Amino acid sequence: MAKAIITFKLMPESPEVNLAPIKEKARAIAKEAGAIGEMQVKEDPIAFGLKAVLVLAMYTVEGNDFDAIAAKMGQIEGVQSSEVAGMDLALG
């Protein structure tokens, strides 16, 4: 089965939004959706104090709907939008 590292990008509603609960809930959603192994959750500076939350998680490609996972992350309180920002096949 092919595996891929999926990068989800979550944009908060404003620079004042506390990112800690967003990161925690996004990690839980990714794990619940079948993420394999360790995940990386980090902040990505955009502009004027606004930071996006990036969630990098490994999944098996077959049978997963990554857009649905991103949509679920978009329902987290304080998140304005979410998307699948990248998909890289994992080697090995």
C-alpha positions in Angstrom: 0.0 0.0 0.0 1.3 3.4 -0.9 1.8 5.9 1.9 1.8 9.7 1.6 2.6 12.6 3.9 -0.3 15.0 3.7 0.0 18.6 4.7 -3.1 20.3 6.0 -3.1 24.1 6.2 -5.5 25.8 8.6 -6.0 29.5 8.6 -7.2 31.1 11.8 -9.9 33.8 11.8 -7.5 36.5 13.0 -3.9 37.0 14.5 -5.5 37.1 18.0 -6.8 33.6 17.8 -5.1 31.2 20.3 -3.5 28.5 18.1 -2.8 26.0 20.9 -6.3 24.5 21.0 -6.5 24.5 17.2 -3.3 22.5 17.0 -4.5 20.1 19.7 -7.8 19.5 18.0 -6.3 19.2 14.5 -3.8 16.6 15.8 -6.8 14.6 17.3 -8.8 14.8 14.1 -5.8 13.6 12.0 -5.1 10.7 14.4 -8.8 9.8 14.4 -8.8 9.8 10.6 -6.0 7.1 10.6 -2.7 9.0 10.7 0.2 6.6 10.9 3.0 7.2 13.4 4.2 10.6 14.6 2.7 13.9 13.3 4.2 17.3 13.0 2.1 20.3 13.9 3.7 23.7 13.4 3.0 27.4 12.9 3.8 29.0 9.6 4.1 32.9 9.6 2.0 34.5 6.9 1.9 38.3 7.4 1.1 41.0 9.9 1.2 38.5 12.8 -1.1 36.0 11.2 0.1 32.4 11.4 -1.2 29.3 9.7 -1.3 25.9 11.4 0.3 23.2 9.3 -0.4 19.5 10.2 1.9 17.0 8.5 0.7 13.4 8.9 1.3 10.1 7.1 -1.6 8.1 5.7 -2.1 5.2 3.4 -3.4 6.6 0.2 -6.0 4.0 -0.7 -9.4 4.6 0.8 -8.7 8.0 2.4 -10.6 11.2 1.6 -8.1 13.9 2.5 -10.5 16.7 1.5 -13.0 15.4 4.1 -10.4 15.4 6.8 -9.5 19.0 5.9 -13.2 20.0 6.0 -13.5 18.5 9.5 -10.4 20.5 10.6 -12.1 23.6 9.1 -14.9 23.2 11.6 -12.6 23.7 14.6 -13.5 26.9 16.5 -11.3 29.8 15.4 -10.5 28.3 12.0 -11.5 30.4 9.0 -10.5 27.9 6.3 -8.6 24.6 5.8 -7.2 22.8 2.9 -4.9 20.0 1.7 -1.7 22.0 1.0 0.5 19.2 -0.1 0.8 15.5 -0.7 4.2 13.8 -0.9 4.6 10.1 -1.5 6.6 8.5 1.3 9.5 6.2 0.2 10.5 3.1 2.0 
